[in-house]
């Protein structure tokens, strides 16, 4: 399954929406009876999942005639077929979240950064008016907004210093990938019609998964000797909450399934498995006894915004270190950690977390977020938020012979690459890494995502919101013509 639209030396232009829809969510109700009761529900994979991604995502019906989620389409004696596609409005990012001045748009040249000037002015406790640097402009506006003198704290200075080091790589690499996207038609310049549209940020679907995980702590402790290790999805669509929370749920078939949890429907892609639990209930994942060649981690980092919003719980650095990555990792396992732009977190991963797990840091990559027109979603030199996030890649150190054997026929990890994509408007829905990591790992390896909020074919996923973006409300139901 591929999601790469263009691949250049700098990195990849990725189509996240196409990746989701290529998982293939075609529902076949093989026992449809009058009255609309379906007894058996599964989801067949559409086409060849290994096919190269096309960026023309399947359009959803907009005429209002689309049946409701879960409706039976066919009548008695016929096979009901229903196809789900991810709602494309979640990727309808047509203009920047904060508009930059025209001369700072991506395709119109690269304003220079003057970190030295910012630092010097910071030491004086003030900033010269009329500065020509992009960072200087941002500082001036930040000064007015915050109603304080422009004195940077150490964290802000560290962020500025890091940004000055990676800025040129991000700018030039993104520019090359955007130009390819514009040439091929995957990206297109904003028109009058587009520029008038607001970015759609729909309200959240109330799933209550994290609350369910809290309730699960009241269940009896999992005992390896007397409890099943894996729950295989058969034709039933309803799963007892205790089974779901106390062992790994696995869909080993080549078709996907719909499961019902607390009255809510979730789509489970083929060849996927998951554990819904929080960090205090990881034992079922260890009982699963799989060793993973790729482990992707998206920790809920602590920050002021998260504390204020109460949007999701966060973990301290100490808690993150307790994650049993060494027990889950195969020899020479590739570990990829998503890091916010706080230098404190980046240093922690490289200097404390990875050494604690016996992981050697190999590279820092960046995910760059752009609009459909190829602009950064935020000004590149914004002081508040950046249009990019960091991925730290490393390998578990261990048996030398085993590591050499596993590294045969795969490329070494490059020190820097860009993953450029139109982001999902849903909070923390990260782009898929399956295709971009493919050339650096052997085929058909075991892959694990920790703190996941969605599922992928061929992956095991864990988190207290692991089914969140699999909820049917995030998908549109289309009727096939048969």
C-alpha positions, -999 to 999 in steps of 0.1 A, spaced: 0 0 0 16 33 -11 8 68 -2 38 85 -19 28 109 -47 64 122 -55 97 110 -42 128 132 -45 162 133 -28 148 157 -2 120 134 8 84 125 -1 51 143 -10 26 121 7 -12 116 1 -26 108 35 -63 106 24 -55 82 -4 -36 60 20 -66 56 43 -90 49 14 -67 23 -1 -71 2 30 -104 -8 13 -136 -5 34 -162 -23 14 -188 -38 36 -205 -71 26 -235 -82 46 -237 -118 36 -269 -125 54 -293 -96 48 -329 -101 58 -360 -80 54 -364 -55 82 -328 -44 77 -312 -68 102 -277 -79 92 -262 -109 110 -227 -110 96 -206 -80 86 -172 -78 71 -153 -54 49 -136 -66 18 -104 -50 7 -107 -30 -25 -83 -39 -52 -46 -45 -47 -33 -28 -16 2 -28 -30 -9 -6 -59 8 28 -62 -13 56 -46 -33 78 -69 -39 113 -55 -74 115 -69 -93 105 -37 -127 90 -41 -153 117 -38 -181 113 -13 -217 118 -23 -229 154 -17 -265 151 -30 -279 140 3 -290 106 -9 -262 87 8 -277 61 32 -271 64 69 -242 47 86 -251 10 91 -281 10 68 -287 -22 48 -287 -14 11 -299 -46 -5 -331 -66 2 -338 -101 13 -318 -128 -4 -292 -105 -18 -257 -96 -6 -256 -60 7 -225 -41 -3 -216 -8 13 -183 11 8 -169 36 32 -144 63 24 -128 87 48 -145 121 47 -124 143 24 -134 175 41 -110 165 69 -82 172 44 -98 203 29 -69 226 40 -72 252 13 -55 282 29 -30 288 57 -42 289 93 -24 322 96 -19 340 63 17 351 56 25 382 36 26 375 -2 63 378 -4 66 350 22 46 325 3 64 292 -4 69 297 -42 80 333 -40 115 332 -25 132 326 8 133 354 34 165 352 54 167 346 91 188 367 114 192 347 146 223 367 156 203 399 154 174 384 174 198 371 201 217 404 203 185 424 207 172 400 232 203 406 253 195 443 253 160 435 263 144 452 233 141 448 195 149 474 169 119 486 150 117 481 112 138 449 112 139 432 78 142 396 89 112 373 90 119 363 126 122 400 135 88 407 121 73 378 140 91 390 172 76 425 168 41 411 164 46 387 193 57 416 214 24 434 208 3 403 213 19 393 246 21 429 259 56 424 272 91 435 262 106 412 237 128 391 260 130 355 251 133 328 277 159 300 273 134 276 257 124 302 230 161 309 223 168 272 220 139 269 195 152 298 175 186 283 173 173 249 162 150 266 136 180 285 121 198 252 116 170 233 99 152 261 81 171 260 48 167 222 45 130 225 52 125 255 29 144 241 -1 132 206 2 96 215 5 99 239 -24 111 211 -47 84 187 -36 57 214 -39 68 223 -74 65 186 -84 30 185 -68 19 216 -87 32 202 -120 14 169 -116 -19 185 -105 -19 169 -70 -15 205 -56 -30 235 -72 -28 272 -67 -56 289 -48 -85 303 -69 -110 329 -59 -134 301 -51 -109 284 -28 -97 314 -11 -132 322 1 -137 289 17 -130 283 54 -109 254 65 -133 228 78 -125 217 113 -155 195 123 -163 188 159 -150 157 176 -168 124 176 -178 114 212 -163 80 216 -154 78 252 -124 55 246 -101 70 272 -129 69 298 -135 32 289 -98 26 296 -102 42 330 -131 20 338 -111 -10 327 -88 -5 356 -116 -19 378 -115 -52 360 -96 -81 375 -59 -81 367 -48 -100 336 -32 -134 345 -12 -148 316 -19 -184 326 -57 -183 327 -67 -157 301 -67 -157 263 -38 -138 247 -56 -127 215 -92 -122 205 -97 -131 169 -124 -112 150 -148 -136 134 -182 -128 119 -196 -113 151 -196 -75 152 -201 -70 190 -171 -74 213 -175 -77 251 -156 -47 266 -137 -70 290 -123 -91 260 -114 -59 241 -95 -44 270 -78 -75 284 -61 -90 253 -50 -80 218 -78 -80 192 -67 -93 159 -82 -93 124 -61 -119 106 -83 -121 76 -77 -104 42 -109 -84 47 -117 -58 72 -144 -59 99 -169 -36 116 -169 -39 154 -194 -25 179 -181 -12 212 -205 5 237 -230 9 208 -205 27 186 -193 12 153 -156 11 143 -139 0 111 -110 -25 115 -88 -28 84 -75 -62 72 -44 -78 87 -44 -55 117 -44 -59 155 -49 -36 184 -50 -32 221 -72 -6 237 -57 3 271 -37 29 289 -1 28 299 -9 10 332 -24 -19 313 3 -29 288 7 -65 299 -17 -79 272 7 -65 246 36 -82 262 16 -115 264 10 -112 226 47 -123 224 55 -105 191 88 -89 185 86 -58 163 110 -46 136 95 -11 135 81 7 165 66 42 160 58 62 191 37 94 194 39 102 231 14 127 246 40 152 255 34 175 284 30 212 275 11 243 286 -15 241 259 -24 205 268 -26 214 305 -49 243 297 -72 226 272 -76 193 291 -79 178 256 -60 146 265 -39 133 293 -1 137 290 28 117 304 59 128 322 93 120 309 97 94 336 65 77 326 76 76 289 108 59 299 88 31 315 74 20 282 88 -15 277 103 -9 242 133 -33 248 108 -61 256 88 -54 224 117 -47 200 133 -73 177 171 -71 171 180 -40 151 145 -26 155 139 8 139 124 31 165 107 63 153 95 89 178 73 120 171 86 150 189 71 184 194 91 215 186 102 220 222 139 215 224 135 201 259 116 171 244 140 166 215 170 166 239 152 141 262 146 116 234 182 118 221 201 121 254 179 101 278 151 81 263 170 64 235 201 55 256 177 41 283 162 18 256 196 10 241 186 28 209 212 47 189 200 79 173 205 79 135 185 108 121 161 136 125 134 139 98 107 166 95 70 164 87 60 196 68 24 206 67 11 224 36 -22 235 21 -36 222 -12 -20 252 -29 14 243 -16 18 270 11 30 263 46 0 260 69 17 284 92 45 309 84 78 291 85 93 317 109 63 319 132 74 321 168 43 305 182 39 273 162 59 259 133 45 242 101 67 212 108 72 185 134 102 164 142 107 126 139 138 111 157 149 78 141 171 52 158 180 15 160 180 -8 189 216 -18 196 223 -55 203 236 -86 187 260 -75 159 256 -105 137 218 -104 139 219 -66 131 241 -72 101 218 -100 88 188 -78 92 204 -48 75 211 -67 43 193 -55 12 180 -24 29 193 12 26 209 30 56 187 56 73 194 91 58 203 118 83 176 141 70 144 136 50 111 155 46 76 141 47 54 168 31 17 164 32 -17 182 35 -25 175 72 -57 162 86 -77 188 104 -84 162 132 -61 168 161 -30 146 160 -39 124 130 -3 118 119 6 109 83 13 72 75 50 61 76 45 27 59 55 38 24 83 62 34 100 36 56 96 7 31 131 11 15 148 10 49 132 -21 63 127 -56 49 92 -65 35 66 -82 57 82 -72 90 62 -68 122 53 -31 129 39 -15 161 25 19 168 23 31 204 -2 58 214 -20 53 181 -54 68 174 -60 48 142 -53 14 127 -33 3 96 -32 -29 77 -1 -50 87 4 -31 120 -3 -37 156 -16 -5 173 -18 4 210 -33 33 229 -62 45 250 -78 60 219 -66 34 194 -99 32 176 -107 69 177 -103 77 140 -118 43 129 -152 55 141 -177 53 113 -187 89 118 -153 99 102 -163 80 71 -188 85 43 -210 56 32 -212 52 -5 -236 28 -23 -220 6 -50 -238 1 -83 -242 -36 -88 
